[in-house]
Amino acid sequence: MPRSPLLLVGVLLASLVGPSRSRTIEVPDDVAQIQRAIDLAADGDTVLVHPGTYFENLDFLGKDLLVTGEDPGDSTAIGGTIVSGKNGDRSTVTLKRGETRAAILQGFSITGGKGTVVSTGPFGGESRAGGGIYIVAASPEIRDCVVRNNHIAADGQAQGFGAGIHATIGLPVISRCLIR
């Protein structure tokens, strides 16, 4: 019985590629910033963040990664692993490029966000959403986080939705989080 040439090509390619290997990028040991680790990571990788305060804004860039604090089950570790929005001019964490349930954020205190501008009024007023975490068209999992001291006003005049977390057009799972 003759074999299909496509089947033979598929078997050869699978043997050459082999199993995919995920890696762990440690912050600040391997790279100094969480966003830089996300930039370098590929789907399935882990970004492991050691305690400290990181003044930056995070964007998962459509990648399905585990971005985790060192000990997400320990409230002291969560309180000591802080992502504070840089310059306080937008959402501290953004997931808006189709991330799936395999995109996981866990074990952080998220603070200092001002939200993402979602509309501008005819007279210059802004509407913002998701001070701490902004999720649109994505279905990530957010767990074991404290989302606190975020706002949706950059200039004191803005209005909007979800100073802590704003999620729309997706099915995110948010569990074991404290939002203040």
C-alpha positions as CSV (number, residue, x, y, z in Angstrom):
1,M,0.0,0.0,0.0
2,P,1.6,3.3,-1.0
3,R,2.1,6.0,1.7
4,S,0.9,9.6,1.3
5,P,3.8,12.0,0.6
6,L,2.1,14.6,2.8
7,L,2.1,12.2,5.7
8,L,5.8,11.5,5.2
9,V,6.6,15.2,5.1
10,G,4.5,15.8,8.3
11,V,6.4,13.1,10.1
12,L,9.7,14.4,9.0
13,L,8.9,18.0,10.1
14,A,7.7,16.8,13.5
15,S,10.9,14.9,14.1
16,L,13.0,17.9,13.1
17,V,11.2,20.5,15.1
18,G,10.8,18.3,18.3
19,P,8.9,19.4,21.4
20,S,8.6,23.0,22.2
21,R,10.5,24.2,25.2
22,S,9.2,26.9,27.5
23,R,11.6,29.0,29.4
24,T,11.6,31.1,32.5
25,I,12.9,34.7,32.4
26,E,13.6,36.1,35.9
27,V,13.2,39.8,36.8
28,P,15.5,41.4,37.8
29,D,18.1,38.6,37.6
30,D,17.9,38.1,33.8
31,V,16.4,41.4,32.8
32,A,15.7,44.5,34.9
33,Q,12.2,45.2,33.8
34,I,9.0,43.1,33.6
35,Q,8.0,44.6,30.2
36,R,11.4,43.8,28.7
37,A,10.9,40.1,29.9
38,I,7.5,40.1,28.2
39,D,9.1,41.5,25.0
40,L,11.7,38.7,25.0
41,A,9.2,35.9,25.9
42,A,7.3,33.6,23.6
43,D,3.9,31.9,24.1
44,G,4.2,29.3,26.9
45,D,7.1,31.1,28.7
46,T,7.1,32.2,32.3
47,V,8.2,35.6,33.6
48,L,9.1,35.2,37.2
49,V,9.3,38.5,39.1
50,H,11.1,38.7,42.4
51,P,9.8,41.1,45.1
52,G,10.4,44.8,44.5
53,T,8.6,47.9,43.1
54,Y,8.6,48.1,39.4
55,F,7.7,51.5,38.0
56,E,6.4,50.5,34.5
57,N,3.3,49.8,32.5
58,L,2.8,46.2,31.2
59,D,1.3,45.0,27.9
60,F,1.1,41.3,27.3
61,L,1.4,42.0,23.5
62,G,-1.0,39.2,22.6
63,K,1.3,36.6,24.2
64,D,0.0,33.7,26.3
65,L,2.5,33.9,29.2
66,L,2.6,33.2,32.9
67,V,3.7,36.5,34.5
68,T,4.0,35.7,38.2
69,G,5.3,37.0,41.4
70,E,7.7,34.8,43.3
71,D,5.1,33.5,45.8
72,P,1.6,34.2,44.6
73,G,0.1,32.3,47.5
74,D,1.7,34.5,50.2
75,S,0.0,37.8,50.9
76,T,3.3,39.3,52.2
77,A,5.0,38.4,48.9
78,I,2.1,39.9,46.9
79,G,2.3,43.1,48.9
80,G,6.0,43.3,48.2
81,T,5.8,42.6,44.4
82,I,4.4,45.9,43.1
83,V,3.8,47.1,39.6
84,S,3.2,50.9,39.8
85,G,2.1,52.6,36.6
86,K,5.0,54.7,35.2
87,N,4.1,58.4,35.2
88,G,0.5,57.4,36.1
89,D,-0.7,58.3,32.6
90,R,-2.4,55.0,31.5
91,S,-3.5,51.6,32.7
92,T,-0.8,49.8,34.7
93,V,-1.5,46.4,32.9
94,T,-3.0,46.0,29.5
95,L,-4.3,42.8,27.7
96,K,-6.0,43.8,24.5
97,R,-4.6,41.6,21.7
98,G,-6.5,38.4,21.9
99,E,-4.7,36.8,24.8
100,T,-6.3,33.5,25.9
101,R,-6.8,31.8,29.2
102,A,-3.1,30.8,28.9
103,A,-2.2,34.4,29.6
104,I,-2.0,34.6,33.4
105,L,-1.1,37.4,35.7
106,Q,-0.7,36.4,39.3
107,G,0.9,37.4,42.6
108,F,1.2,41.2,42.2
109,S,0.0,44.4,43.7
110,I,-1.1,46.6,40.8
111,T,-1.2,50.4,41.6
112,G,-0.7,53.8,40.1
113,G,-2.7,53.5,36.9
114,K,-4.9,56.2,35.4
115,G,-6.7,54.2,32.8
116,T,-6.7,53.9,29.0
117,V,-8.4,56.7,27.0
118,V,-11.4,55.1,25.3
119,S,-13.1,58.2,24.0
120,T,-12.7,61.9,23.8
121,G,-15.7,64.3,24.0
122,P,-16.4,67.1,21.5
123,F,-15.1,69.6,24.0
124,G,-11.9,67.8,25.0
125,G,-13.1,65.7,28.0
126,E,-11.8,62.2,28.1
127,S,-13.4,58.9,29.1
128,R,-10.9,56.3,30.5
129,A,-11.2,52.7,31.5
130,G,-9.2,50.1,33.5
131,G,-7.0,52.2,35.8
132,G,-5.2,49.1,37.2
133,I,-5.9,46.5,34.5
134,Y,-7.5,47.1,31.1
135,I,-8.8,44.0,29.3
136,V,-10.4,44.2,25.8
137,A,-10.9,41.4,23.3
138,A,-9.0,39.0,25.5
139,S,-9.7,36.2,28.0
140,P,-6.7,36.1,30.4
141,E,-6.7,34.8,33.9
142,I,-5.9,37.3,36.7
143,R,-5.4,35.7,40.1
144,D,-3.9,36.3,43.5
145,C,-3.5,40.0,42.9
146,V,-4.2,43.2,44.9
147,V,-5.4,46.0,42.6
148,R,-5.4,49.2,44.6
149,N,-5.0,53.0,44.4
150,N,-5.8,53.2,40.7
151,H,-7.9,55.9,39.0
152,I,-9.6,56.7,35.8
153,A,-8.7,60.4,35.7
154,A,-5.4,61.8,34.5
155,D,-6.4,65.5,34.9
156,G,-9.1,65.3,37.6
157,Q,-11.7,66.0,34.9
158,A,-11.9,62.6,33.2
159,Q,-14.6,60.1,33.8
160,G,-14.9,56.5,32.9
161,F,-15.2,52.8,33.9
162,G,-13.4,50.5,36.2
163,A,-10.8,52.3,38.2
164,G,-9.5,48.9,39.3
165,I,-10.2,46.5,36.4
166,H,-12.2,47.1,33.2
167,A,-13.0,44.1,31.0
168,T,-15.0,43.9,27.8
169,I,-15.3,41.8,24.7
170,G,-13.8,38.7,26.2
171,L,-14.2,36.2,29.0
172,P,-11.4,36.9,31.6
173,V,-11.3,34.9,34.8
174,I,-10.5,37.0,37.9
175,S,-10.0,34.9,41.1
176,R,-8.7,35.5,44.6
177,C,-8.1,39.2,43.9
178,L,-8.7,42.2,46.2
179,I,-9.8,45.3,44.3
180,R,-9.8,48.6,46.2
